[in-house]
Amino acid sequence: MILNVLKNTVLLFILILISCGSDTGKSEDKLQKTDEIKVQHSGSIIVGANQTKNYIPLLIGKRVGIVANQTSVIFKNSGIKDEEALTYTHIVDSLIDLNIDIKKVFSPEHGFRGKADAGEVVKDGIDLKTGVPIISLYGKNKKPSVEQLKGLDLVVFDIQDVGARFYTYISSLHYVMEACAEQGIPMIILDRPNPNGHYIDGPILEKEHKSFVGMHPIPVVHGMTIGEYAKMINGEKWLAKGVQCDITIINIENYTHDKPYKLPIKPSPNLPNDKAINLYPSICFFEGTNVSAGRGTDYQFQIFGSPFLDPQLFDFKFTPQPNDGAKYPKHKGEISFGLDLKNTQTLNGINLEWLINAYKGTRDKSVFFNAFFTKLAGTKELQKQIEAGMTFTEIKTSWQAALGTFKTMRSKYLIYH
């Protein structure tokens, strides 16, 4: 029945275009693009944004808002071969070219084009290429207001996530779902793979430590896609007053959680490659300490170091300097001693050894942790465990019961296995 409705909608759209007279040729060319942009290798992962025939009919005649950044693209090929040039178009450009009425773009942390520092306030503006208004969802305005949603018939969410609780795109997802639910506006979520979707690990967030870097009682690594996570937000009634958002998820084709996925576009300025993305859930804990996670270098989240670490124990050194995504890096201009992790094996779980060893190797342990560490960990317990001298294995063991409970809850919302 759904298939017939979609076919009829597309047929109606074609008839409308044909009635436009002199624009017929151009309109047919535009319709053809929805087929061309799906050219990919057989068996390769096809992201939700490329499932154009499944969602373009839902946008026709609607006033659309879209939550997007630099990763919100439609691929013209799979990009799975190193020698193959990856080509794509931004989804906002593609939808406008198809005469979809894009009224507003909502941009998350790092901005619409993904160039802002972590934590930097992103301002509203106008997209110079399309002239579409851009509304920031980072800074003071994390949740779309009634006025900002006024005049929209639906909202599309298309953001590449990396599967870590403290990566703020899932927090933006929460607030957009909540705002849309309150105003009765449906959402279409264009799903994308989780590059860290092959494992689940870390302490569960405690509600008293809720913040924008951790809003829900989940582990640091949750093993879900954006689409699956949206189902969990609804199902667990985590939105204000238990409201639920009307969501339609455009699924990924040929994807399982164990299938490796190489991100073709870096999701934020300080996650430049697959190694950084894989190490991120483990190395990000250093953001809550006096140790640099490599911001201000070309190897963000692939190295760590501090002027306060013992150079006899940590023989790798670097000097952070301002760069794209880190205008004011920690320990700017200071020689920092630490470790180079660029050649480590791919992680299938959080590695706490580096954090524990850095704490042990810091001369003044009283200044090692800062208040942000508890927000990242989602609990005060992890800092206490490290300060008490617990081993990596002992700490991980303490997580297992809660992780088991989470996995049971998570299973209800899985789309991919």
HELIX and SHEET records of a PDB file:
HELIX    1   1 ILE A    2  ILE A   18  1                                  17    
HELIX    2   2 GLY A   21  ASP A   23  5                                   3    
HELIX    3   3 THR A   24  GLU A   36  1                                  13    
HELIX    4   4 GLY A   48  ASN A   50  5                                   3    
HELIX    5   5 THR A   52  LEU A   59  1                                   8    
HELIX    6   6 ILE A   91  ASP A   97  1                                   7    
HELIX    7   7 VAL A  146  LEU A  149  1                                   4    
HELIX    8   8 TYR A  169  GLN A  183  1                                  15    
HELIX    9   9 LYS A  207  HIS A  209  5                                   3    
HELIX   10  10 ILE A  226  GLY A  235  1                                  10    
HELIX   11  11 ALA A  240  GLY A  242  5                                   3    
HELIX   12  12 ASP A  274  ILE A  283  1                                  10    
HELIX   13  13 CYS A  284  GLY A  288  5                                   5    
HELIX   14  14 GLU A  353  LYS A  360  1                                   8    
HELIX   15  15 LYS A  365  VAL A  367  5                                   3    
HELIX   16  16 PHE A  372  ALA A  377  1                                   6    
HELIX   17  17 GLU A  381  GLU A  387  1                                   7    
HELIX   18  18 PHE A  392  SER A  411  1                                  20    
SHEET    1   A 7 GLY A 125  ILE A 126  0                                        
SHEET    2   A 7 PRO A 133  SER A 136 -1                                        
SHEET    3   A 7 ASP A 101  SER A 107  1                                        
SHEET    4   A 7 ARG A  63  ALA A  68  1                                        
SHEET    5   A 7 LEU A 154  ASP A 158  1                                        
SHEET    6   A 7 MET A 187  LEU A 190  1                                        
SHEET    7   A 7 ILE A 247  ILE A 250  1                                        
SHEET    1   B 2 VAL A  73  PHE A  75  0                                        
SHEET    2   B 2 TYR A  88  HIS A  90 -1                                        
SHEET    1   C 3 ILE A 303  SER A 306  0                                        
SHEET    2   C 3 SER A 336  ASP A 340 -1                                        
SHEET    3   C 3 PHE A 316  PHE A 318 -1                                        
END                                                                             
